[in-house]
């Protein structure tokens, strides 16, 4: 274990060009980590890195890579570890949001599975030898409230998010011997570019009161709030937490079929 190595801690964040991944990369960089930011969106990655550098909020290293490409992921993480002395945390935020139901095709299944399940496996396998040499190493995988409930016409997305919860538990068991903690998070409706695109007609002002009613807190979450939960799970404060899924959902999963009850009280508090 590298108990006394004097170097910045190194975090790998996938899906780091936008949304929860970007917020997580920015959080770790602000906390003094060197952040290897992985995503296919190379131009946006460089923008994220440049903004962090110009604001003095930390080091974000853009790494354009497809998480489903096991060989390329392995080479990229080996390069990161060699250049910066190791890897201490891995956060898997990369995701395919393709949602299909009864009409799903084999190619669509493959497209979702290769990112949402195989991609996580590829990144953790590649990072494992480096994490095993780090004291306090942690992995966080991004699942979803969709892992825990049924939703219409969403076989692909919900099944893969459910698989992430199960995969996380198995990883936690196998990696515990190396002192590596593995947890997952299940965000609720978070204001990300994907949600914003669905709200194009009227934007957030129109749609947040509608979608907010799915949550006890009567609003959508922010990517920074999910990043804060990820930061906690990777921190020493969570040193005895592994193999769990943490909902970051504003009470979504706690709500019963009656919803928020009296709609007038919701309208009056908006």
For each residue, the residues with C-beta under 8 A, 3 or more apart:
1: 133 134 135 179
2: 5 85 86 133 134 135
3: 135
4:
5: 2 85 86
6:
7: 84 85 86
8: 32 33 34 59 84
9: 32 33 34 88 89 134
10: 33 34 35 36 80 81 84 85 86 87 88 89
11: 25 28 33 34 35 36 87 88 89 90 91 234
12: 35 36 38 77 80 87 89 90 91 123 127
13: 16 21 24 25 28 35 36 37 38 90 91 93
14: 21 38 39 67 91 92 93 94 119 123
15: 18 19 20 21 38 39 92 93 94 95 142
16: 13 21 22 24 25 35 37 38 39 45 48 60 93
17: 21 22 37 39 40 41 44 45 48
18: 15 21 22 39 41 44 192 193
19: 15 22 23 93 190 192 193 194 223
20: 15 23 24 93 142 187 190 192 223 226 227 230
21: 13 14 15 16 17 18 24 25 37 39 91 93 94
22: 16 17 18 19 25 26 48 223
23: 19 20 26 27 222 223 224 226 227
24: 13 16 20 21 27 28 91 93 226 227 230 231
25: 11 13 16 21 22 28 29 35 37 48 52 60
26: 22 23 29 30 48 52 57 58 60 227
27: 23 24 30 31 224 227 228 230 231
28: 11 13 24 25 31 33 35 58 89 91 231 234
29: 25 26 32 33 34 35 52 57 58 59 60
30: 26 27 57 58
31: 27 28 58 231
32: 8 9 29 58
33: 8 9 10 11 28 29 58 59 88 89
34: 8 9 10 11 29 59 61 84
35: 10 11 12 13 16 25 28 29 58 59 60 61
36: 10 11 12 13 61 63 76 77 80 87
37: 13 16 17 21 25 45 48 49 60 61 62 63
38: 12 13 14 15 16 63 64 65 67 73 76 94 123
39: 14 15 16 17 18 21 42 44 45 62 63 64 65 94
40: 17 64 65 66
41: 17 18 44 45 64
42: 39 45 46 62 64
43: 46 47
44: 17 18 39 41 47 48
45: 16 17 37 39 41 42 48 49 62 63 64
46: 42 43 49 50 62
47: 43 44 50 51
48: 16 17 22 25 26 37 44 45 51 52 60 62
49: 37 45 46 52 53 60 61 62
50: 46 47 53 54
51: 47 48 54 55
52: 25 26 29 48 49 55 57 58 59 60
53: 49 50 56 59 60
54: 50 51
55: 51 52
56: 53
57: 26 29 30 52
58: 26 28 29 30 31 32 33 35 52
59: 8 29 33 34 35 52 53
60: 16 25 26 29 35 37 48 49 52 53
61: 34 35 36 37 49 80
62: 37 39 42 45 46 48 49
63: 36 37 38 39 45 76 80
64: 38 39 40 41 42 45
65: 38 39 40 69 72 73 76
66: 40 69 72 73
67: 14 38 73 92 94 115 119 120 122 123
68: 114 115 118 119 122
69: 65 66 72 73 122
70: 73 74 118 122 125 126
71: 74 75
72: 65 66 69 75 76
73: 38 65 66 67 69 70 76 77 122 123 126
74: 70 71 77 78 122 125 126
75: 71 72 78 79
76: 36 38 63 65 72 73 79 80 126
77: 12 36 73 74 80 81 87 123 126 127 130
78: 74 75 81 82 126
79: 75 76 82 83
80: 10 12 36 61 63 76 77 83 84 87
81: 10 77 78 84 85 86 87 130
82: 78 79
83: 79 80
84: 7 8 10 34 80 81
85: 2 5 7 10 81
86: 2 5 7 10 81 130 133 134
87: 10 11 12 36 77 80 81 90 127 130 131 134 137
88: 9 10 11 33 131 134 136 137 138
89: 9 10 11 12 28 33 137 138 139 140 234
90: 11 12 13 87 123 124 127 131 138 139 140
91: 11 12 13 14 21 24 28 139 140 142 230 234
92: 14 15 67 119 120 123 124 139 140 141 142
93: 13 14 15 16 19 20 21 24 142
94: 14 15 21 38 39 67 115 119
95: 15 115 116 142
96: 111 112 114 115 116 157 160
97: 157 194
98: 108 111 112 156 157
99: 153 154 156 157
100: 103 104 105 108 153 154 155 156
101: 104 152 153 154 155
102: 153 155
103: 100
104: 100 101 108 109 155 156
105: 100 108 109
106: 109 110
107: 110 111
108: 98 100 104 105 111 112 156
109: 104 105 106 112 113 156
110: 106 107 113 114
111: 96 98 107 108 114 115
112: 96 98 108 109 115 116 156 157 160
113: 109 110 116 117 118 160
114: 68 96 110 111 117 118 119
115: 67 68 94 95 96 111 112 118 119
116: 95 96 112 113 119 120 157 160 161 163 164
117: 113 114 120 121 160 163 164 167
118: 68 70 113 114 115 121 122
119: 14 67 68 92 94 114 115 116 122 123
120: 67 92 116 117 123 124 141 164 167
121: 117 118 124 125 167
122: 67 68 69 70 73 74 118 119 125 126
123: 12 14 38 67 73 77 90 92 119 120 126 127
124: 90 92 120 121 127 128 139 171 175 182
125: 70 74 121 122 128
126: 70 73 74 76 77 78 122 123
127: 12 77 87 90 123 124 130 131 139
128: 124 125 131 132 175 178 180
129: 132 133
130: 77 81 86 87 127 133 134
131: 87 88 90 127 128 134 137 139 175 178 180
132: 128 129 137 178 179 180
133: 1 2 86 129 130
134: 1 2 9 86 87 88 130 131 137
135: 1 2 3 179
136: 88 179 236 239
137: 87 88 89 131 132 134 178 179 180 181
138: 88 89 90 180 181 182 183 233 234 238
139: 89 90 91 92 124 127 131 171 175 180 181 182 183
140: 89 90 91 92 182 183 184 185 230 233 234
141: 92 120 164 167 168 171 182 183 184 185
142: 15 20 91 92 93 95 164 184 185 187
143: 147 161 162 164 165 168 184 185 186 245
144: 147 157 158 161 186 187
145: 148 149 186 187 188 247 249 252 253
146: 149 151 154 157 158 161 162
147: 143 144 158 161 162 164 165 186 245
148: 145 162 165 186 253
149: 145 146 158 253
150: 158
151: 146 154 158
152: 101
153: 99 100 101 102
154: 99 100 101 146 151 157 158
155: 100 101 102 104 158 159
156: 98 99 100 104 108 109 112 159 160
157: 96 97 98 99 112 116 144 146 154 160 161
158: 144 146 147 149 150 151 154 155 161 162
159: 155 156 162 163
160: 96 112 113 116 117 156 157 163 164
161: 116 143 144 146 147 157 158 164 165 186
162: 143 146 147 148 158 159 165 166
163: 116 117 159 160 166 167
164: 116 117 120 141 142 143 147 160 161 167 168 184
165: 143 147 148 161 162 168 169 184 186 245
166: 162 163 169 170
167: 117 120 121 141 163 164 170 171
168: 141 143 164 165 171 172 182 183 184 243 245
169: 165 166 172 173 243
170: 166 167 173 174
171: 124 139 141 167 168 174 175 182
172: 168 169 175 176 181 182 183 242 243
173: 169 170 176 243
174: 170 171 177
175: 124 128 131 139 171 172 178 180 181 182
176: 172 173 179 180 181 242
177: 174
178: 128 131 132 137 175
179: 1 132 135 136 137 176
180: 128 131 132 137 138 139 175 176
181: 137 138 139 172 175 176 233 238 239 241 242
182: 124 138 139 140 141 168 171 172 175 242 243
183: 138 139 140 141 168 172 233 238 241 242 243 244 245 246
184: 140 141 142 143 164 165 168 244 245 246
185: 140 141 142 143 226 229 230 233 245 246 247 248
186: 143 144 145 147 148 161 165 245 246 247 248 249 253
187: 20 142 144 145 190 221 226 248 249
188: 145 214 215 220 221 247 248 249 250 252 253
189: 195 211 212 214 215 220 221 250 252
190: 19 20 187 195 220 221 222 223 225 226
191: 195 196 204 208 220 221 222 223
192: 18 19 20 195 196 223
193: 18 19 196 197
194: 19 97 197 198
195: 189 190 191 192 198 199 211 220
196: 191 192 193 199 200 203 204
197: 193 194 200
198: 194 195 207
199: 195 196 202 203 204 206 207
200: 196 197 203
201: 206
202: 199 205 206 207
203: 196 199 200 206 207
204: 191 196 199 207 208 220
205: 202 208
206: 199 201 202 203 209 210
207: 198 199 202 203 204 210 211
208: 191 204 205 211 212 219 220
209: 206 212 213 270
210: 206 207 213
211: 189 195 207 208 214 220
212: 189 208 209 215 217 218 219 220
213: 209 210 218 259 260 263 266
214: 188 189 211 252 255 259
215: 188 189 212 218 219 220 221 249 250 251 252 255
216: 250 251 252 254 255 260
217: 212 250 251
218: 212 213 215 250 260 266 269 270
219: 208 212 215 250
220: 188 189 190 191 195 204 208 211 212 215 250
221: 187 188 189 190 191 215 225 226 248 249 250
222: 23 190 191 225 226
223: 19 20 22 23 190 191 192 226 227
224: 23 27 227 228
225: 190 221 222 228 229 248
226: 20 23 24 185 187 190 221 222 223 229 230 248
227: 20 23 24 26 27 223 224 230 231
228: 27 224 225 231 232
229: 185 225 226 232 233 246 248
230: 20 24 27 91 140 185 226 227 233 234
231: 24 27 28 31 227 228 234 235
232: 228 229 235 237 238
233: 138 140 181 183 185 229 230 238 241 246
234: 11 28 89 91 138 140 230 231 238
235: 231 232 238
236: 136 239
237: 232
238: 138 181 183 232 233 234 235 241
239: 136 181 236
240:
241: 181 183 233 238 244
242: 172 176 181 182 183
243: 168 169 172 173 182 183
244: 183 184 241
245: 143 147 165 168 183 184 185 186
246: 183 184 185 186 229 233
247: 145 185 186 188 252 253
248: 185 186 187 188 221 225 226 229
249: 145 186 187 188 215 221 252 253
250: 188 189 215 216 217 218 219 220 221
251: 215 216 217 254 255
252: 145 188 189 214 215 216 247 249 255
253: 145 148 149 186 188 247 249
254: 216 251
255: 214 215 216 251 252 259 260
256: 259
257:
258: 261
259: 213 214 255 256
260: 213 216 218 255 263 265 266
261: 258 265
262: 265 266
263: 213 260 266 267
264: 267 268
265: 260 261 262 268 269
266: 213 218 260 262 263 269 270
267: 263 264 270
268: 264 265
269: 218 265 266
270: 209 218 266 267
